[in-house]
Amino acid sequence: MTNKHSLIIALEPDKYEIFDKRIMKPFTYQMEFKDEGGIKGSMVSQICDSVKIKKEKFEFFIPNNVAILLSISKKNKEASLEFYNENIINNIESETDKIKELKRKSSTFCDYIELIQTSIVFAYTSLEAFSNLSIPSNYTYSQKIKNKGTVEKFDKECIEKWIDLKTKINIILPEIYQTKKLQETKLWSHFIKLEKYRHEIIHQKSIDRTEFYKGYFNDDIFKVASSAEKIIQFFYDNQKLSSTNPLWPWVIGEKKEFPVFQADPKRFEVVGNIHEGVTKK
């Protein structure tokens, strides 16, 4: 049984305050009274959930998972950039004790790697989550099988499992959102590098293979780490569908655009309030 329910947090969209960009966008329901002519009212509804921690119930507004992943990546990218400038670029003086100096630099190197790798992995993961969530349940993708002359079709579940992110980002999402291919934009080169760095972290095949660490000192590393948000922003800005889809996190298109639905007030039931909680079981 689900604990999810909605709280009416405002009556009009312009009265809603964005309090945390990681939280899922609320839904706006417009009440239509046909016999009175036109829409006469609305409400802004924020979805809630709860989890039991020991004996207490912990209630919260549902987060947007893409926003959570982007937030983790962004915080670690900013921290890695600050650390890089303060402890690597502007702190290169030598110690008299060479062993002590090598130990210090090695620890600094590891601290920086932790930050930038976290940013890279979560940036890539945010694109995986965004891509899978973007695929409609009735969507199918057709792919020609090389050297066989046949076509293989994939439904949503198979796309999520078997189609690589590069294909999703460059072919499937442009088809869904009706945009040009990502390959035709400047973002593509950053995505290719992001994928390369991420795969080197996750799929490392040799314990002594550490050459890929040196890529973290390239001039464009922080642009690469920031590319996931820019790619999602690209689809938001160029799509032909609705910009009010609840999939879009607040960090993308920060103006107040809400998922809007026509609603029959008879289909809603009041089960409690913010002060007393759910009073009707």
Buried (B, 14 or more C-beta within 10 A) or exposed (E): EEEEBBBBBBEEBEEBEEEEBBBBBBBBBBBBEEEEEEEEEBBBBBBBBBEEEEEEEEBEBBBBBBBBBBBBBBBBBBBBBEBBEEBBEEEEEEEEEEEEEEEBBEEBBEBBBBBBBBBBBBBBBBBBBBBBBBBEEEBEBEBEEEEEEEEEEBEBEEBBEEBEBBBBBBBBBBEBBEBEEBBEBEBBBBBBBBBBBBEBBEEEEEEEEEEEBEBBEEEEBBBBBBBBBBBBBBBBEEBEEEBBBBBBBBBBBEEBBBBBEEBEEEEBEEEEEEEEEEEEE
